[in-house]
Amino acid sequence: MDIQVRKVKNNWKDMPSGVTWYFIGQPKTGKTTAASSWSGKGSDGVLLIDTDLGSDFVENANTITVSSLNEPVRKKTSEDGRTIVNKKGQQQVEIIPPEERGYYYRSGDKKGKPMPVYSMSEILRWIKDNWSKLPYDTIAIDTIDQVNRWIEEKVTKELNIKAMGEGQWGADWGMARRNNVDIIVRFQKLMKQLGGNLVLISHSKTTTITDGKAQLSPELPRGLAYSITAKADVIGYTTVDKESGDYNISFQSYDERTVGSRLRPLAQKNLLFNYKAILNEILTYKEK
């Protein structure tokens, strides 16, 4: 077999594909709004996986509400309400239909009616099976924080402990980190295979100042935050300018900040937080 070695040359004539973007910031700093249109096609090119019910009022967002890691199940019963068991006497279960998972539309002409919600596993399979027929080129997960909470609930149940931190020798933290990173890797790998982009969103921890520098990181356990930021290509910290009201994003990195960019045109920059501004920065970049 002949191994081909590829020499990397970037001419920055277009937005790269297969990129994992990670936006962290305090609530209400424009993360969901920007992510919902993070594509050259605007909102038409983005599928927003909403785990926080934060996209209900984002105009034109193409959103799917996700309420769990895996499909929820319930006891299977007959038409007369009797429990159904198998030949071994074991209780049978069935997947709860998306419209019966307890969520309702909060606005619009369907306000108050049952709203279909899904699991992360269902969405991943659906994207994989239907990508060629979908109009999207970008998948956004809003937020990773909520996904981690579901994972921690799953881990505490599996280990029969009341709260994270009670697992022997940190087994609970390790298991949660592996589960969360596995979900991110699955989506990341799929998007790279399909030539799409992945946007991850997290809230940031309350900022502290040490030696005159802001300590910035996602609102996640330290080991998990490190693992996810290591896998992201571009990490931006989002803020709102108090005077102008503009949403901004910083890619300025140093030791105390889990922020930065592998895309050279964005490295160490502070920019307006929208796709067009970022695209313009890339297309007008010139090597020094």
C-alpha positions as a Markdown table, in Angstrom:
| # | Residue | x | y | z |
|---|---|---|---|---|
| 1 | Met | 0.0 | 0.0 | 0.0 |
| 2 | Asp | 1.3 | 3.4 | -1.0 |
| 3 | Ile | 0.9 | 6.0 | 1.8 |
| 4 | Gln | 0.2 | 9.5 | 0.6 |
| 5 | Val | 1.6 | 12.4 | 2.6 |
| 6 | Arg | -0.4 | 15.6 | 2.4 |
| 7 | Lys | 1.4 | 19.0 | 2.7 |
| 8 | Val | -1.0 | 21.4 | 4.4 |
| 9 | Lys | -1.5 | 24.7 | 2.6 |
| 10 | Asn | -4.2 | 27.2 | 3.7 |
| 11 | Asn | -5.1 | 30.0 | 1.4 |
| 12 | Trp | -8.2 | 31.2 | 3.4 |
| 13 | Lys | -10.4 | 31.7 | 0.4 |
| 14 | Asp | -13.4 | 30.2 | 2.2 |
| 15 | Met | -14.6 | 29.1 | 5.6 |
| 16 | Pro | -13.1 | 25.7 | 6.4 |
| 17 | Ser | -15.4 | 22.8 | 6.9 |
| 18 | Gly | -15.3 | 20.0 | 9.5 |
| 19 | Val | -14.5 | 22.6 | 12.2 |
| 20 | Thr | -15.6 | 22.2 | 15.8 |
| 21 | Trp | -16.5 | 25.6 | 17.3 |
| 22 | Tyr | -16.9 | 26.0 | 21.1 |
| 23 | Phe | -18.6 | 29.1 | 22.4 |
| 24 | Ile | -18.5 | 29.7 | 26.2 |
| 25 | Gly | -19.9 | 32.7 | 28.0 |
| 26 | Gln | -22.3 | 34.0 | 30.6 |
| 27 | Pro | -26.0 | 33.6 | 30.0 |
| 28 | Lys | -27.6 | 36.1 | 27.5 |
| 29 | Thr | -24.4 | 36.9 | 25.6 |
| 30 | Gly | -25.8 | 35.9 | 22.2 |
| 31 | Lys | -24.5 | 32.3 | 22.1 |
| 32 | Thr | -27.8 | 30.6 | 21.0 |
| 33 | Thr | -28.7 | 33.4 | 18.6 |
| 34 | Ala | -25.3 | 33.3 | 16.9 |
| 35 | Ala | -25.1 | 29.5 | 16.8 |
| 36 | Ser | -28.6 | 29.2 | 15.2 |
| 37 | Ser | -27.2 | 30.9 | 12.0 |
| 38 | Trp | -23.6 | 29.8 | 12.1 |
| 39 | Ser | -23.5 | 29.0 | 8.4 |
| 40 | Gly | -23.0 | 30.6 | 5.0 |
| 41 | Lys | -26.7 | 29.9 | 4.4 |
| 42 | Gly | -27.7 | 31.6 | 7.6 |
| 43 | Ser | -30.3 | 29.9 | 9.8 |
| 44 | Asp | -31.2 | 27.7 | 6.8 |
| 45 | Gly | -27.9 | 25.9 | 7.2 |
| 46 | Val | -28.0 | 25.2 | 10.9 |
| 47 | Leu | -29.8 | 22.5 | 12.9 |
| 48 | Leu | -29.9 | 23.5 | 16.6 |
| 49 | Ile | -30.1 | 20.7 | 19.1 |
| 50 | Asp | -31.7 | 22.4 | 22.1 |
| 51 | Thr | -31.1 | 20.7 | 25.4 |
| 52 | Asp | -31.9 | 23.8 | 27.5 |
| 53 | Leu | -35.2 | 25.0 | 26.0 |
| 54 | Gly | -33.3 | 28.2 | 25.1 |
| 55 | Ser | -34.2 | 28.5 | 21.5 |
| 56 | Asp | -37.9 | 28.9 | 21.7 |
| 57 | Phe | -37.7 | 32.6 | 21.0 |
| 58 | Val | -34.8 | 32.7 | 18.5 |
| 59 | Glu | -36.4 | 33.8 | 15.2 |
| 60 | Asn | -36.0 | 31.4 | 12.3 |
| 61 | Ala | -34.0 | 28.8 | 14.3 |
| 62 | Asn | -34.3 | 25.2 | 13.0 |
| 63 | Thr | -34.5 | 23.5 | 16.4 |
| 64 | Ile | -35.0 | 20.1 | 17.8 |
| 65 | Thr | -35.7 | 19.8 | 21.5 |
| 66 | Val | -33.7 | 17.0 | 23.3 |
| 67 | Ser | -34.7 | 15.9 | 26.8 |
| 68 | Ser | -32.5 | 12.9 | 27.5 |
| 69 | Leu | -29.4 | 10.9 | 26.5 |
| 70 | Asn | -31.4 | 7.8 | 25.4 |
| 71 | Glu | -35.0 | 7.1 | 24.6 |
| 72 | Pro | -37.2 | 7.1 | 27.7 |
| 73 | Val | -39.2 | 3.9 | 28.3 |
| 74 | Arg | -42.4 | 3.0 | 30.2 |
| 75 | Lys | -44.1 | -0.2 | 31.2 |
| 76 | Lys | -45.9 | -1.9 | 28.3 |
| 77 | Thr | -49.6 | -2.5 | 29.0 |
| 78 | Ser | -52.5 | -4.0 | 27.1 |
| 79 | Glu | -55.6 | -2.0 | 25.9 |
| 80 | Asp | -57.4 | -2.9 | 29.2 |
| 81 | Gly | -54.4 | -1.6 | 31.2 |
| 82 | Arg | -52.9 | -4.9 | 32.3 |
| 83 | Thr | -49.2 | -5.2 | 32.5 |
| 84 | Ile | -47.6 | -7.2 | 29.7 |
| 85 | Val | -44.9 | -9.7 | 30.6 |
| 86 | Asn | -42.8 | -12.1 | 28.6 |
| 87 | Lys | -42.6 | -15.9 | 29.0 |
| 88 | Lys | -40.1 | -15.5 | 31.9 |
| 89 | Gly | -42.5 | -13.2 | 33.7 |
| 90 | Gln | -40.4 | -10.1 | 33.1 |
| 91 | Gln | -42.1 | -6.8 | 32.7 |
| 92 | Gln | -42.1 | -5.6 | 29.1 |
| 93 | Val | -41.2 | -1.9 | 28.3 |
| 94 | Glu | -41.7 | 0.3 | 25.3 |
| 95 | Ile | -40.2 | 3.5 | 24.1 |
| 96 | Ile | -42.3 | 6.5 | 24.9 |
| 97 | Pro | -43.4 | 8.3 | 21.7 |
| 98 | Pro | -41.8 | 11.7 | 21.3 |
| 99 | Glu | -45.2 | 13.5 | 21.6 |
| 100 | Glu | -45.8 | 11.8 | 25.0 |
| 101 | Arg | -42.7 | 12.8 | 26.9 |
| 102 | Gly | -44.3 | 15.6 | 28.8 |
| 103 | Tyr | -43.3 | 18.7 | 26.9 |
| 104 | Tyr | -45.5 | 21.4 | 25.4 |
| 105 | Tyr | -45.1 | 24.3 | 23.0 |
| 106 | Arg | -44.5 | 27.6 | 24.8 |
| 107 | Ser | -45.5 | 29.9 | 21.9 |
| 108 | Gly | -46.9 | 30.1 | 18.4 |
| 109 | Asp | -50.1 | 28.6 | 17.0 |
| 110 | Lys | -49.4 | 25.3 | 18.8 |
| 111 | Lys | -48.9 | 26.9 | 22.2 |
| 112 | Gly | -50.1 | 24.5 | 25.0 |
| 113 | Lys | -50.1 | 21.4 | 22.7 |
| 114 | Pro | -47.8 | 18.4 | 23.2 |
| 115 | Met | -44.4 | 19.0 | 21.6 |
| 116 | Pro | -42.2 | 16.1 | 20.4 |
| 117 | Val | -38.9 | 15.9 | 22.1 |
| 118 | Tyr | -36.1 | 13.4 | 21.4 |
| 119 | Ser | -32.9 | 11.8 | 22.9 |
| 120 | Met | -29.3 | 12.5 | 21.9 |
| 121 | Ser | -29.0 | 8.9 | 20.6 |
| 122 | Glu | -32.2 | 9.3 | 18.4 |
| 123 | Ile | -30.9 | 12.6 | 16.9 |
| 124 | Leu | -27.4 | 11.1 | 16.1 |
| 125 | Arg | -28.9 | 8.2 | 14.3 |
| 126 | Trp | -31.4 | 10.4 | 12.4 |
| 127 | Ile | -28.6 | 12.8 | 11.2 |
| 128 | Lys | -26.4 | 9.9 | 10.2 |
| 129 | Asp | -29.2 | 8.3 | 8.2 |
| 130 | Asn | -30.7 | 11.4 | 6.6 |
| 131 | Trp | -27.8 | 13.9 | 6.2 |
| 132 | Ser | -27.7 | 13.8 | 2.4 |
| 133 | Lys | -31.4 | 14.8 | 2.3 |
| 134 | Leu | -31.1 | 17.5 | 4.9 |
| 135 | Pro | -30.4 | 21.2 | 4.0 |
| 136 | Tyr | -28.0 | 21.7 | 6.9 |
| 137 | Asp | -24.2 | 22.0 | 6.9 |
| 138 | Thr | -23.8 | 22.8 | 10.6 |
| 139 | Ile | -25.0 | 21.1 | 13.8 |
| 140 | Ala | -25.2 | 23.1 | 17.1 |
| 141 | Ile | -25.6 | 21.6 | 20.6 |
| 142 | Asp | -26.9 | 24.0 | 23.1 |
| 143 | Thr | -25.7 | 23.3 | 25.8 |
| 144 | Ile | -23.1 | 20.7 | 26.7 |
| 145 | Asp | -23.7 | 21.6 | 30.3 |
| 146 | Gln | -27.1 | 20.1 | 30.2 |
| 147 | Val | -25.8 | 17.0 | 28.5 |
| 148 | Asn | -23.3 | 16.6 | 31.3 |
| 149 | Arg | -26.1 | 16.9 | 33.9 |
| 150 | Trp | -27.9 | 14.0 | 32.3 |
| 151 | Ile | -24.7 | 11.9 | 32.2 |
| 152 | Glu | -24.1 | 12.6 | 35.9 |
| 153 | Glu | -27.6 | 11.5 | 36.8 |
| 154 | Lys | -27.0 | 8.3 | 34.8 |
| 155 | Val | -23.7 | 7.7 | 36.5 |
| 156 | Thr | -25.0 | 8.2 | 40.1 |
| 157 | Lys | -27.8 | 5.8 | 39.3 |
| 158 | Glu | -25.5 | 3.2 | 37.9 |
| 159 | Leu | -23.0 | 3.4 | 40.8 |
| 160 | Asn | -25.9 | 3.6 | 43.4 |
| 161 | Ile | -24.6 | 6.9 | 44.9 |
| 162 | Lys | -26.5 | 10.0 | 45.9 |
| 163 | Ala | -24.3 | 12.6 | 44.3 |
| 164 | Met | -21.2 | 13.1 | 42.2 |
| 165 | Gly | -18.0 | 12.9 | 44.3 |
| 166 | Glu | -19.2 | 9.9 | 46.3 |
| 167 | Gly | -17.7 | 7.3 | 43.9 |
| 168 | Gln | -14.7 | 5.3 | 45.0 |
| 169 | Trp | -11.4 | 6.7 | 43.8 |
| 170 | Gly | -13.1 | 9.2 | 41.5 |
| 171 | Ala | -14.8 | 6.5 | 39.5 |
| 172 | Asp | -17.9 | 8.6 | 39.1 |
| 173 | Trp | -16.1 | 11.6 | 37.6 |
| 174 | Gly | -14.1 | 9.4 | 35.3 |
| 175 | Met | -17.2 | 7.6 | 34.0 |
| 176 | Ala | -19.0 | 10.9 | 33.4 |
| 177 | Arg | -16.1 | 12.4 | 31.6 |
| 178 | Arg | -15.8 | 9.4 | 29.3 |
| 179 | Asn | -19.5 | 9.3 | 28.5 |
| 180 | Asn | -19.6 | 13.0 | 27.7 |
| 181 | Val | -16.5 | 13.0 | 25.6 |
| 182 | Asp | -17.8 | 10.0 | 23.8 |
| 183 | Ile | -21.0 | 11.9 | 22.8 |
| 184 | Ile | -18.9 | 14.8 | 21.5 |
| 185 | Val | -16.5 | 12.6 | 19.6 |
| 186 | Arg | -19.4 | 10.8 | 17.9 |
| 187 | Phe | -20.9 | 14.1 | 16.7 |
| 188 | Gln | -17.5 | 15.5 | 15.8 |
| 189 | Lys | -16.5 | 12.4 | 13.9 |
| 190 | Leu | -19.8 | 12.3 | 12.0 |
| 191 | Met | -19.5 | 16.0 | 11.0 |
| 192 | Lys | -16.0 | 15.5 | 9.8 |
| 193 | Gln | -17.0 | 12.5 | 7.7 |
| 194 | Leu | -20.0 | 14.4 | 6.2 |
| 195 | Gly | -18.0 | 17.7 | 5.7 |
| 196 | Gly | -20.2 | 19.6 | 8.2 |
| 197 | Asn | -19.4 | 21.8 | 11.1 |
| 198 | Leu | -20.1 | 21.3 | 14.8 |
| 199 | Val | -20.9 | 24.1 | 17.3 |
| 200 | Leu | -20.8 | 23.4 | 21.0 |
| 201 | Ile | -22.1 | 25.8 | 23.6 |
| 202 | Ser | -21.4 | 26.1 | 27.3 |
| 203 | His | -22.0 | 28.6 | 30.0 |
| 204 | Ser | -18.8 | 29.9 | 31.6 |
| 205 | Lys | -17.8 | 29.7 | 35.2 |
| 206 | Thr | -17.9 | 32.9 | 37.2 |
| 207 | Thr | -14.8 | 34.9 | 36.2 |
| 208 | Thr | -12.1 | 35.3 | 38.8 |
| 209 | Ile | -9.0 | 37.5 | 38.5 |
| 210 | Thr | -5.6 | 36.2 | 39.4 |
| 211 | Asp | -2.4 | 38.3 | 38.8 |
| 212 | Gly | -4.5 | 40.7 | 36.8 |
| 213 | Lys | -5.8 | 38.0 | 34.4 |
| 214 | Ala | -9.3 | 36.6 | 34.0 |
| 215 | Gln | -9.6 | 32.9 | 34.6 |
| 216 | Leu | -12.0 | 31.6 | 32.0 |
| 217 | Ser | -13.4 | 28.1 | 31.5 |
| 218 | Pro | -16.6 | 26.3 | 30.8 |
| 219 | Glu | -19.1 | 25.6 | 33.6 |
| 220 | Leu | -18.1 | 21.9 | 33.6 |
| 221 | Pro | -15.9 | 19.7 | 35.8 |
| 222 | Arg | -12.3 | 20.5 | 35.3 |
| 223 | Gly | -11.3 | 17.2 | 33.6 |
| 224 | Leu | -14.3 | 17.2 | 31.3 |
| 225 | Ala | -13.7 | 20.9 | 30.4 |
| 226 | Tyr | -10.1 | 20.1 | 29.5 |
| 227 | Ser | -11.1 | 17.1 | 27.4 |
| 228 | Ile | -13.7 | 19.0 | 25.4 |
| 229 | Thr | -11.6 | 22.2 | 24.8 |
| 230 | Ala | -8.7 | 20.0 | 23.7 |
| 231 | Lys | -11.0 | 18.6 | 20.9 |
| 232 | Ala | -12.4 | 21.9 | 19.7 |
| 233 | Asp | -10.7 | 23.7 | 16.8 |
| 234 | Val | -11.9 | 27.2 | 17.8 |
| 235 | Ile | -12.9 | 28.3 | 21.3 |
| 236 | Gly | -14.4 | 31.8 | 21.8 |
| 237 | Tyr | -15.5 | 33.7 | 24.9 |
| 238 | Thr | -18.7 | 35.7 | 24.4 |
| 239 | Thr | -19.5 | 39.0 | 26.0 |
| 240 | Val | -21.8 | 42.0 | 25.6 |
| 241 | Asp | -20.5 | 45.5 | 25.3 |
| 242 | Lys | -22.2 | 47.6 | 28.0 |
| 243 | Glu | -22.2 | 50.8 | 26.0 |
| 244 | Ser | -23.1 | 49.7 | 22.5 |
| 245 | Gly | -25.0 | 46.5 | 23.3 |
| 246 | Asp | -22.9 | 44.6 | 20.7 |
| 247 | Tyr | -22.2 | 40.9 | 21.2 |
| 248 | Asn | -18.5 | 40.2 | 21.0 |
| 249 | Ile | -16.3 | 37.1 | 20.9 |
| 250 | Ser | -12.7 | 36.8 | 22.0 |
| 251 | Phe | -10.2 | 34.3 | 20.8 |
| 252 | Gln | -7.4 | 35.7 | 22.9 |
| 253 | Ser | -5.6 | 32.9 | 24.7 |
| 254 | Tyr | -3.1 | 32.6 | 27.5 |
| 255 | Asp | -2.5 | 30.1 | 30.3 |
| 256 | Glu | -5.5 | 31.1 | 32.4 |
| 257 | Arg | -8.0 | 31.0 | 29.6 |
| 258 | Thr | -9.4 | 27.9 | 27.8 |
| 259 | Val | -9.9 | 30.1 | 24.7 |
| 260 | Gly | -8.1 | 30.2 | 21.4 |
| 261 | Ser | -8.1 | 29.2 | 17.7 |
| 262 | Arg | -6.4 | 26.8 | 15.4 |
| 263 | Leu | -7.6 | 28.9 | 12.5 |
| 264 | Arg | -4.8 | 31.4 | 12.1 |
| 265 | Pro | -6.9 | 34.4 | 10.9 |
| 266 | Leu | -8.9 | 34.3 | 14.2 |
| 267 | Ala | -6.0 | 33.7 | 16.6 |
| 268 | Gln | -5.8 | 36.3 | 19.4 |
| 269 | Lys | -8.6 | 38.4 | 17.9 |
| 270 | Asn | -11.6 | 40.2 | 19.4 |
| 271 | Leu | -14.5 | 40.4 | 17.0 |
| 272 | Leu | -18.2 | 41.0 | 16.6 |
| 273 | Phe | -20.0 | 37.8 | 17.5 |
| 274 | Asn | -21.7 | 36.8 | 14.3 |
| 275 | Tyr | -20.9 | 34.5 | 11.4 |
| 276 | Lys | -20.5 | 37.2 | 8.8 |
| 277 | Ala | -17.9 | 39.0 | 10.9 |
| 278 | Ile | -15.9 | 35.8 | 11.4 |
| 279 | Leu | -16.1 | 34.9 | 7.8 |
| 280 | Asn | -14.9 | 38.3 | 6.7 |
| 281 | Glu | -11.9 | 38.1 | 9.1 |
| 282 | Ile | -10.9 | 34.8 | 7.5 |
| 283 | Leu | -11.4 | 35.9 | 3.8 |
| 284 | Thr | -9.5 | 39.2 | 4.3 |
| 285 | Tyr | -6.6 | 37.5 | 6.2 |
| 286 | Lys | -3.1 | 38.0 | 4.8 |
| 287 | Glu | 0.0 | 36.3 | 6.0 |
| 288 | Lys | 2.5 | 38.7 | 7.5 |
